[in-house]
Amino acid sequence: VEILVFLIKPTGAYFPGFTFDRILMGVIFGIFLYRRQPKWSSVITANLLVTLLVNLFFNTLWLWILSGNAIFAIIPGRIIKNVVAFPLEVVMLYFVVQFIWKNFSSRFF
């Protein structure tokens, strides 16, 4: 998506790190959720990996590379945001995946 948006309406420089993040998120969610009956444990594990690896590690690294701000200056706010968002994301993801599984699994899986 980032590449398409950049090609249609470029604003600023393209940074491939954020595209890598989206690919990694898709791989993580795919490993835990693709063609599997949704369970709380798999949704929590997938979301925890995405939160720790992608949101807190890689996104912070990319922001540090792009902005030059000290990591210790930007990480506390990012930790707070992800701690608050994590339970909401888990609940929303579980119910979305459950809905998709119930309504579309017989057609595709």
Contacts in CASP RR format, 6 or more apart in sequence:
PFRMAT RR
TARGET T0000
AUTHOR 0000-0000-0000
METHOD contacts of the structure
MODEL  1
VEILVFLIKPTGAYFPGFTFDRILMGVIFGIFLYRRQPKWSSVITANLLV
TLLVNLFFNTLWLWILSGNAIFAIIPGRIIKNVVAFPLEVVMLYFVVQFI
WKNFSSRFF
1 22 0 8 1.000
2 14 0 8 1.000
2 18 0 8 1.000
2 19 0 8 1.000
2 22 0 8 1.000
3 14 0 8 1.000
3 19 0 8 1.000
6 14 0 8 1.000
15 62 0 8 1.000
15 66 0 8 1.000
17 58 0 8 1.000
17 62 0 8 1.000
18 59 0 8 1.000
18 62 0 8 1.000
20 58 0 8 1.000
21 54 0 8 1.000
21 58 0 8 1.000
21 59 0 8 1.000
21 62 0 8 1.000
24 53 0 8 1.000
24 54 0 8 1.000
24 58 0 8 1.000
25 50 0 8 1.000
25 54 0 8 1.000
28 46 0 8 1.000
28 49 0 8 1.000
28 50 0 8 1.000
28 53 0 8 1.000
28 54 0 8 1.000
29 46 0 8 1.000
29 50 0 8 1.000
30 46 0 8 1.000
31 46 0 8 1.000
32 42 0 8 1.000
32 43 0 8 1.000
32 45 0 8 1.000
32 46 0 8 1.000
32 49 0 8 1.000
33 42 0 8 1.000
33 43 0 8 1.000
33 46 0 8 1.000
33 97 0 8 1.000
35 109 0 8 1.000
36 42 0 8 1.000
37 101 0 8 1.000
38 94 0 8 1.000
38 97 0 8 1.000
38 98 0 8 1.000
38 101 0 8 1.000
40 90 0 8 1.000
40 94 0 8 1.000
43 90 0 8 1.000
43 93 0 8 1.000
43 94 0 8 1.000
43 97 0 8 1.000
44 90 0 8 1.000
46 93 0 8 1.000
47 86 0 8 1.000
47 89 0 8 1.000
47 90 0 8 1.000
47 93 0 8 1.000
48 86 0 8 1.000
51 82 0 8 1.000
51 86 0 8 1.000
51 89 0 8 1.000
55 78 0 8 1.000
55 82 0 8 1.000
56 75 0 8 1.000
56 78 0 8 1.000
56 79 0 8 1.000
56 82 0 8 1.000
59 78 0 8 1.000
60 71 0 8 1.000
60 74 0 8 1.000
60 75 0 8 1.000
60 78 0 8 1.000
61 71 0 8 1.000
63 69 0 8 1.000
63 74 0 8 1.000
64 70 0 8 1.000
64 71 0 8 1.000
64 74 0 8 1.000
67 74 0 8 1.000
END
